Amino acid sequence: MTGPLERERLPRQERPLQRRLLEREAARLAPGASEESALGRRVFTEGRGAVLTDLDGHQYIDLAAGTLTQSLGHCHPEVVAALTDQAARLWNVHDFATADRAALCDLLAELLPEQLDTYAFFSTGAEVVEAALRVVQAVAEPGRNRTGALRYGFHGKTQGARMLVHWDIGNQALAGNSILGYSPYCYRCPLELSYPSCGVRCATLVRRHIAEKPNVSALVFEPVLGAAGVIVPPPGYWEQIADSCREHGVLLVADEVLTGGGRTGAFLASERFGIEPDLVALSKGMASGFPFAVLAGRAPVLRHPDAARAGSTASTYAGNPLGIAAARATLEVVRRDALIEQVDVLGGVLAEGLADLYARYDVLGEVRGIGLLYGLEFVRDRASREPAPDIAREVYRAALDLGLRTALGGNVIRLAPPFTIGRALLEEGIALLGRALERVTEGER
Ligand SMILES: Cc1ncc(COP(=O)(O)O)c(C=O)c1O
């Protein structure tokens, strides 16, 4: 192997320092970590670009980009400089203006579609989704007291975000006041139809909901469903639904916490599907992993007197100076270095590499994606399509052992490389994934 993964100190399987640290910590740390970190059992000490280093000195190509946050890779020098400078000057003055805030607003106005000209700042994905829900409730016409959402959608772990998708995390059934429409999950079509002969019936049914239920104020949606395993809608899906929302005065609220910032090859995934949202929630791609979120909206919505009451966009960390500095530096680099064009180029490399893996491994039921966001759905075999989370877990672990970090959720492995990863390193990462698949499917150890 060439490149940055050369500098190994110990055989990869040996991780004495990490084992000891994790054992010590386990005595006091509450369980409930993500499947990824619980299975991965790694202690990372450093990230540079697309490469992570663990406590025992092993290196990994990070095709999960942090938590799909590191569009510029880890510790981009300009973001580090902006944060360091800000950290030496000012950390928190509630939501008072800072020198960078106006500049960040100007930058967002350049990067976002023209109609999204008004912004509020928050600190996490769930927080910005909650803020969007408050705006929707504030501006809704009398009687419009329900929200639309999509099955399999994920909007965060706060109560409102979970109620949107009726998410029962095992300890509490949260049947919300929302109406759930069909997601465009063609691989496991709930209507047992096939595209294109289906005529995108899932969208027709969502449209019917919107037309027939006069009490719906907004549709909250992920243009591409991320946590559900990167579900990319077929042509026609969003066109039908967005038209219907417009026709019936239903606000379009795009949750682009995961997709926003260029990940799909446009600043917003909505742009790729011709959706013109009224509100957009952004977070992961905004500030290089620093907790930060943006609510972008049309002026008439965000400046509506009932949505703009004193304090409605303020909280302890909302718009904190460090987040603003990190976001400004991140987005400056995205714009200056034309990184969204780079997403398209590297997305082609990723698509090609994954198509090759799909051709070789029957446990890959479907490989789907857009830009630099891909999901690999694992099945027992292609004929049965039986979900195989055990195989996904094994591949995830084998990849880590080989020096590749991916994102795991159920029977799907997601890939979301930094936009700045070089072609060679991306190809090396795909090759490592191929070796992990080979190990698992051939039982090699
Ligand atoms: C689409 C979407 N919305 C909201 C969230 C919640 O973000 P956070 O974990 O920052 O609260 C996520 C997190 O993955 C997400 O993918």
The ligand as an ORCA input file, in Angstrom:
! r2SCAN-3c Opt
* xyz 0 1
  C     -31.590     14.880      7.816
  C     -31.188     15.053      9.254
  N     -31.890     15.905     10.022
  C     -31.563     16.120     11.307
  C     -30.514     15.445     11.900
  C     -30.188     15.681     13.341
  O     -28.985     16.351     13.487
  P     -28.244     16.359     14.899
  O     -27.693     15.004     15.131
  O     -27.170     17.403     14.718
  O     -29.242     16.764     15.915
  C     -29.758     14.561     11.138
  C     -28.627     13.837     11.733
  O     -28.043     12.951     11.187
  C     -30.112     14.341      9.782
  O     -29.439     13.472      9.007
*
